[in-house]
């Protein structure tokens, strides 16, 4: 999977990978709404994995900052429901020379 480089690509990835409903609006408010609902994917908790965040941070820092804000709000909205909501950002592991 290619790294996400801009807001539009990121929104498309969320839409596809989280299987958001067709009414998803591809804006920050719609992202927050879907990340705090998941009625179409009920679970005891949610974990999102974001690989290569450094690419978006570098190429579109405003999009990265808005995403962080949306994720913080989403986490705050899940908290009173006692439903874990986490985004993991794995550290890149450099290739070893053999």
C-alpha positions as CSV (number, residue, x, y, z in Angstrom):
1,X,0.0,0.0,0.0
2,X,1.4,3.4,-1.0
3,X,1.9,6.1,1.7
4,X,-0.8,8.7,2.0
5,X,0.3,12.0,0.7
6,X,-2.7,14.4,1.0
7,X,-6.1,14.9,2.6
8,X,-8.1,13.5,-0.3
9,X,-6.1,10.3,-0.5
10,X,-6.3,9.9,3.3
11,X,-10.1,10.3,3.3
12,X,-10.4,7.7,0.5
13,X,-8.3,5.3,2.5
14,X,-10.5,5.7,5.6
15,X,-13.6,5.2,3.5
16,X,-12.3,2.0,1.9
17,X,-10.5,0.5,4.9
18,X,-13.1,1.3,7.5
19,X,-15.9,0.4,5.1
20,X,-17.6,3.7,5.8
21,X,-21.2,3.9,4.6
22,X,-22.0,5.4,1.2
23,X,-23.2,8.6,2.7
24,X,-19.7,9.4,4.0
25,X,-19.0,13.0,3.0
26,X,-15.1,13.1,2.7
27,X,-14.8,16.1,5.0
28,X,-13.4,16.3,8.6
29,X,-16.9,16.4,10.2
30,X,-18.0,13.3,8.3
31,X,-14.8,11.6,9.3
32,X,-15.4,12.4,13.0
33,X,-19.1,11.2,12.7
34,X,-18.1,7.9,11.2
35,X,-15.2,7.4,13.6
36,X,-17.5,7.9,16.5
37,X,-20.4,5.7,15.3
38,X,-19.3,2.5,13.6
39,X,-22.9,1.2,13.8
40,X,-22.1,-0.9,10.6
41,X,-19.1,-2.5,12.4
42,X,-20.1,-3.1,16.0
43,X,-17.2,-4.2,18.2
44,X,-15.9,-4.0,21.8
45,X,-13.2,-1.5,20.7
46,X,-11.5,-0.1,17.6
47,X,-7.8,0.1,16.6
48,X,-6.7,2.0,13.5
49,X,-3.2,1.4,12.2
50,X,-1.6,4.2,10.2
51,X,1.6,3.3,8.4
52,X,4.0,5.9,7.1
53,X,2.5,9.0,8.8
54,X,5.7,10.9,8.2
55,X,4.8,11.2,4.5
56,X,1.5,13.1,5.2
57,X,3.2,15.1,8.0
58,X,5.8,16.2,5.5
59,X,3.7,16.7,2.4
60,X,0.5,18.1,3.9
61,X,1.1,19.2,7.5
62,X,-2.3,20.9,7.7
63,X,-4.0,17.6,6.8
64,X,-2.0,15.8,9.4
65,X,-2.8,18.4,12.1
66,X,-6.5,18.2,11.3
67,X,-6.4,14.4,11.4
68,X,-4.8,14.4,14.8
69,X,-7.5,16.8,16.0
70,X,-10.3,14.6,14.6
71,X,-8.8,11.5,16.2
72,X,-8.5,13.2,19.6
73,X,-12.2,14.2,19.4
74,X,-13.1,10.7,18.4
75,X,-11.3,9.2,21.3
76,X,-13.0,11.7,23.7
77,X,-16.4,10.7,22.3
78,X,-15.7,7.0,22.8
79,X,-14.4,7.4,26.3
80,X,-17.8,7.8,28.1
81,X,-19.0,4.7,26.4
82,X,-16.1,2.7,27.8
83,X,-15.2,1.6,24.3
84,X,-11.5,1.6,23.4
85,X,-10.6,3.7,20.4
86,X,-6.9,3.8,19.5
87,X,-4.8,4.7,16.5
88,X,-1.4,3.0,16.3
89,X,1.4,4.5,14.4
90,X,4.1,1.8,14.0
91,X,7.7,3.0,14.1
92,X,9.5,2.3,10.9
93,X,12.1,-0.4,11.2
94,X,15.2,0.2,9.0
95,X,16.3,-2.7,6.9
96,X,19.3,-4.5,8.3
97,X,22.4,-5.1,6.2
98,X,23.1,-8.8,6.1
